[in-house]
Amino acid sequence: HSSPSHGSLLINTFVLWVAAIEHFVTRTDRLSPRRIAGLVIAASGVAMVLTLTQGNDKTASAGLDQPSLFGDLILVASGFLLAIKIIYTKQAVRRVPPARLILWHDVIGLSLFAVSSILFEDVIDPAIPETMTLAATGGLLYQGLIVAGFCFAVQTRLLQRHPAARLGAPSATADSRSAFDERRCAPPPCTR
């Protein structure tokens, strides 16, 4: 388990991973002392979240999700996998035209998700008549085709021209906004 603010922060650790991979592994974007200092500060913030802000009675009474170390570590691993995907895409656009890369990325990804869905999910559950509604299908298509597809296409084009670590930096600002929004939008604690 984790919370929305932890989820946003820890998924966005991909910025740290991309910077480290580009500096130490691919050696395509060297870190300056100033950038290293910024990454150390960011990493110490992540470490603080992992060690100090696990679930407690106060967050439970406020109706907030209870984060756990295991759930948070899964999110950090997900951020690491996202970093690997970004670095791989950066390397791939040097050899493969972006349109072809996007096509095969989507075909392979959709195929894997379809097989996983057939094997592990009850797509239509007779006990729940609204399992797969038109609204749910439309939401999935919008998220998959418009949001994710468009974003991946733009990111692929940008990776042709810019270092991956510098493209990820703006998304790190989402972390503080999500932590603020989770606290601001939480239901008031029960006072019965």
C-alpha positions in Angstrom: 0.0 0.0 0.0 1.0 3.6 -0.5 -0.6 7.0 -0.7 -1.2 9.3 -3.7 1.5 11.7 -2.5 4.0 8.9 -2.0 3.0 7.5 -5.4 3.7 10.7 -7.2 7.0 11.4 -5.4 8.4 7.9 -5.7 7.4 7.3 -9.4 9.1 10.5 -10.2 12.4 9.2 -8.8 12.9 8.2 -12.4 14.6 11.6 -12.7 17.3 10.5 -10.2 17.7 7.2 -11.9 18.0 8.7 -15.4 20.6 11.2 -14.2 22.6 8.4 -12.6 22.4 6.1 -15.6 23.3 8.8 -18.1 26.3 9.8 -16.0 27.7 6.4 -14.9 26.5 3.9 -17.5 25.9 5.6 -20.9 28.1 8.6 -20.1 26.0 10.8 -22.4 25.2 13.6 -19.9 27.8 14.4 -17.3 26.8 15.7 -13.9 28.2 19.0 -12.7 28.8 19.6 -9.0 25.7 21.8 -8.9 23.5 19.1 -10.5 25.0 16.5 -8.1 24.1 18.7 -5.1 20.5 19.0 -6.4 20.2 15.2 -6.9 21.6 14.6 -3.4 19.0 16.9 -1.9 16.2 15.2 -3.9 17.4 11.7 -3.0 17.6 12.7 0.7 13.9 13.9 0.4 13.0 10.5 -1.0 14.9 8.8 1.8 13.0 10.8 4.4 9.7 9.9 2.8 10.6 6.2 2.9 11.8 6.2 6.5 9.7 8.9 8.3 6.3 9.1 6.9 4.8 5.6 7.1 1.2 5.3 8.0 0.0 6.5 11.4 -3.3 7.1 13.3 -3.5 10.7 12.2 -3.5 9.9 8.5 -5.9 7.0 9.0 -8.4 9.2 10.9 -8.1 11.9 8.1 -9.2 9.2 5.6 -5.9 9.1 3.9 -4.3 6.0 2.4 -1.8 4.3 4.7 1.6 4.1 3.0 3.9 1.1 3.8 7.6 0.6 3.1 6.9 -2.4 0.9 4.4 -0.4 -1.3 6.8 2.5 -1.4 9.7 0.3 -2.5 7.5 -1.1 -5.3 7.0 2.5 -6.5 10.7 3.2 -6.4 11.3 0.1 -8.5 8.7 1.3 -10.9 10.5 4.6 -11.1 13.7 2.7 -11.9 12.0 0.7 -14.6 10.6 3.9 -16.1 14.2 5.4 -16.1 15.4 2.3 -18.0 12.6 2.7 -20.6 13.5 6.4 -21.1 17.2 5.6 -21.5 16.4 2.8 -23.9 14.1 5.0 -25.9 16.9 7.7 -26.0 19.3 5.1 -27.4 16.7 3.6 -29.8 15.8 6.9 -31.5 19.4 7.2 -32.7 18.9 4.1 -34.9 15.1 3.8 -35.4 12.8 6.5 -36.8 10.5 7.7 -34.0 7.2 6.8 -35.8 8.4 3.1 -36.2 9.5 3.0 -32.5 6.2 4.3 -31.3 4.3 1.9 -33.5 6.2 -1.2 -32.2 6.2 0.1 -28.7 2.4 0.3 -28.8 1.8 -3.0 -30.7 4.0 -4.9 -28.3 2.7 -3.2 -25.2 -1.0 -3.7 -26.2 -0.3 -7.3 -27.0 1.3 -8.0 -23.6 -1.5 -6.2 -21.8 -4.2 -8.1 -23.8 -2.6 -11.5 -23.0 -2.2 -10.5 -19.3 -5.8 -9.4 -19.1 -7.1 -12.6 -20.7 -5.0 -14.7 -18.3 -5.5 -12.9 -15.1 -8.7 -10.8 -15.1 -12.4 -11.3 -15.3 -13.1 -8.8 -18.1 -16.9 -9.4 -17.9 -18.2 -10.5 -14.5 -21.9 -11.5 -14.7 -22.2 -10.6 -11.0 -21.3 -6.9 -11.8 -23.4 -5.7 -14.7 -21.4 -2.5 -15.2 -17.9 -4.2 -15.3 -17.0 -2.9 -18.8 -19.2 0.1 -19.5 -19.0 2.4 -22.5 -17.7 5.1 -20.1 -15.0 2.8 -18.8 -14.0 1.8 -22.3 -13.9 5.4 -23.4 -11.7 6.3 -20.4 -9.3 3.6 -21.2 -9.1 4.5 -24.9 -8.6 8.2 -24.0 -5.8 7.4 -21.5 -4.1 4.9 -23.7 -4.4 6.6 -27.1 -4.5 10.3 -26.4 -2.7 10.8 -23.1 -0.1 8.1 -23.1 0.3 7.8 -26.9 0.7 11.6 -27.4 3.0 12.0 -24.4 5.2 9.1 -25.6 5.4 10.6 -29.1 6.4 14.0 -27.8 8.9 12.5 -25.4 10.4 10.4 -28.2 10.9 13.5 -30.4 12.4 15.5 -27.5 14.8 12.6 -26.7 16.3 12.9 -30.2 17.5 16.4 -29.3 18.0 16.7 -25.6 19.6 14.6 -22.7 17.0 12.4 -21.0 17.9 13.7 -17.5 17.0 17.2 -18.5 13.6 16.2 -19.9 12.6 14.5 -16.7 13.3 17.5 -14.4 10.1 19.4 -14.9 8.0 16.4 -13.8 9.7 16.5 -10.4 7.7 19.6 -9.6 4.6 17.4 -9.6 5.7 15.8 -6.3 5.2 18.8 -4.1 1.9 19.7 -5.8 0.5 16.1 -5.2 1.5 16.1 -1.6 -0.2 19.4 -1.1 -3.3 18.3 -3.0 -3.6 15.1 -1.0 -3.7 17.0 2.3 -5.9 19.8 1.0 -8.5 17.4 -0.6 -8.7 14.9 2.2 -12.0 14.5 3.9 -12.3 16.1 7.3 -11.6 13.7 10.3 -14.6 12.1 11.9 -15.7 14.0 15.0 -18.5 11.8 16.3 
